[in-house]
Amino acid sequence: MIKRENDKRCLFVLDTNVLMHDPTAIFRFKEHDIFVPMVVLEELDAGKKGMSEVARNVRQVSRFLDQLMADADKQEIDAGLPVHPLTEHGRGLAESPSGRLFFQTELLAHSIAESLPGSTADNDILATAQALQQRERSRQVVIVSKDINLRIKAAVLGIPAEDYSNDQVLEDADLLYTGMSALAEDFWEHHAKEMDAWKEEGRTYYRINGPDVADWYPNQCLYIDNDDAFEAIVREKRGETEAVIELVDDYRIQRHNVWGISARNREQNFALNMLMDPELDFVTLLGTAGTGKTLLALAAGLAQVLDRAIYREIIMTRVTVPVGEDIGFLPGTEEEKMTPWMGALMDNLEVLTQTEGGDWGRAATNDLLRNRIRISSLNFMRGRTFLGKYIILDEAQNLTAKQMKTLITRAGPGTKIVCLGNIAQIDTPYLTETTSGLTYVVDRFKQWQHGGHVTLMRGERSRLADFASEEL
């Protein structure tokens, strides 16, 4: 962020991509004023058509601007429209206006550097900001853009420019909630006097009192290093000094396997406990490639759909963002179009269907699974309601916070949503580790008693994959 000069009110010149990325951006600059160049309005008008997320955002921006300009005459527009900032979490608007919204109402006299040839929208924004610098000498003029190249050109011309960061969930991805906490080795000795223990329906519970409880979250995973026998999950928080924890099942034992899959490490064991718990409606699994996210989620889903009949079917979906060049339109139905994107599903199903019945047994199992696993596209989720489904969202790091909200609010009674992803592999433009929708939901759901999260650390794919992850 740019250092503010003596805490004066700044004038922020908005680039089009900021409004396309976050339609509420015009409400997020607190006491500072914002300026919208005419070329930005032209680009918004050109991008309003279509059913994409960007087009919907553009139309929302236009509605916001129309509401702000309602009943305002030319004189009021020239003086700047009062903007009410959003309250916490973007819910509602604050009562008193802070900054003002200015539009480019005249062709500003400007001198743009000869090193920027051509008449492009970016150059018009730079020229406008440069002219405002000369006119608004009493305050700082700052360009706000998601375009790195525009910010570079602005720096060359001596115009302050910065990224739009109000959509960041955290300042640093390293601060993201991991879902686990290591306890001190003397934990039992320290809490022995203020601890109650009991069994209920074959489960072991402990009531813990003390200041350590204040830092725990519902369904947080607890463990003690060098003590594999103690792995627990926080089941209930009672104020800041009391919590109830439950010992987890050990899915590393073969007789406790889930559809033939056993946990290979502590994180996978915690993940299976959350995936197999019908009381948790929302589970997020983060981890690098090869940590077992998709395999664990799919095995738990099959066990609860086919064996326990808790859910009616599995719905698997993902964001269709290509890693390389786009191969163009795909023929067929919705499910057939999505099949090439579901390589992870097919690979893991091959592992899960290695039955002892030979080729005939595998074919029979695949036919059964085909009837209970449905592949859907995120593009057609709007307006739907899922009842009694087990939904797996793969590559969730490529969703924005708004897209994530759209999907999660589709869940009806008896539905469980599992989000998988690696925030270090984001392919969506303008999304980062701190602004990803996956980061957003991990942070927002950590206080909810029916949500759980685990960050998988160890790769279990192969020694080749492990070496490549570390060295390449």
Steps between C-alpha positions, in 0.01 A plus 500: 500500500611855429591715794234765554620857524414642843182289508336734246199390302620344175341495157493145365471454123334163438592268216223298331630165624453606863126550449477182291670309781298650788182696421493638855846658461351849474377464859830379649723809508376639832566874529687527170356622168491291184515606136357303207646594158265504201696219332416276798129559442552413133674173589227414749238555231690271263526223762140490623371233259518129568447254785856497633587605854675810364192604301279458806742711705495773235121511504507525879745792480266676259211453743707640787599805296140552391385494864767751602400734217127473561337848515843670477530794260808605302619737772485230768683252277779751435529564876541129569239248608511401868590133549396305807774248588412137562477379857695199629494194271331710230156474657298815449625855478625727775264782594727798435671560163878526500663538160361629172474352153616716209455431131707638216271775371750676274796422280786559740805671355786259535842418363572132471853370453607418147609159628133398512392491136150442377160584643419219742273499803797455735677803349182708535480408870867591548450829318195582710686424823795712387268794431331456838844511665556843352153622596470341846832608646362515855449122521641177367360346181530119489409254225338178624529211256523121494717532187867464592619649170288810550650545847849463352432767237354728767816462710713591196297819455522587870133431572427311824321171426398202710310175482143474623536323833169553678391153390789335681390261771843502668812709468709188449403148395727365776245634751224277359334268750647149468231320698752335732683591819788322673467479878789508745642163605407574863139577403354209700699583813410866480124439462461182708331676794246694291409226252191278484484186284206282398380259230181538304382259229848359469663842464750648749458863607701739718396829653799735507528819704774758474631799304619280208138447399462864394703440184306192388229495234206259461612176329865595522734201501724456804800273539809451713832439328653160578158375615308337215240375747368853562328653203183693578253749353343793683129425511371790708624836626348631822623852543870581493620251761305176447477255211391143432730289283450153352758237414490423128479163327828358372449442127863393465393153621403276210179378665383866516568566132258711298413325174838329509690823576696545823654821629877516457574789734349711776352764269326241284360336812350831614365558148323162491346565842352826371390355167326207672325720758140574387482783755749700293321653202800681356858370483801661331822318420810692394822343385751467222476243221517142624381556856187291436227765503288360217553135591397552863195709408384250239554195723306662785223598259465147361491353850221734607300472177527124430570345840331728755237662270544836675503684167318417177780561253836667444522814289849594388586830337792733443588830338574459128816711486761346267864482604633527144343606169123461475405205277173660394139392536427143608215295351230313685279547805594695812652190659688406182640853471619484862661156471837625363522732800443212740827314454551502878163329548575229247849436637373463854205284399750264341673469837174448688366232262797263519281219627587133523229408250725551200389681187135401544494627857658830402254546214204432730635741759558773238142461373373538855712807566395664174143501624591657835764756395387797295734748332363855485624835377519803725354706215156351563492511882311828531140448613542132590443339840676175591320269741685215672806529278872455567661776293873502422639826363847441359752776417302738721791744520398632156165631624437854617331564833176585319507179295567298815200661668285419196591132524474456878159667517368229261520243781166375627418279801723194539769622259872503572751710303870411484734761348844390384784715376854629510526878531854483361358398159253773401421528128223764511613852399512760779464238775780449751558284807352770723195577282399150390149386583649191666703718736187703563284205611776342711531822697124568524394145600761437769260622771203289382424185698393305188807578292847347500836563335829313469817596315671186368877535515656172387487373144411131471493458122846355429866557576537653154217751561633584847850569365359711214288708740803577715767553236325642193 
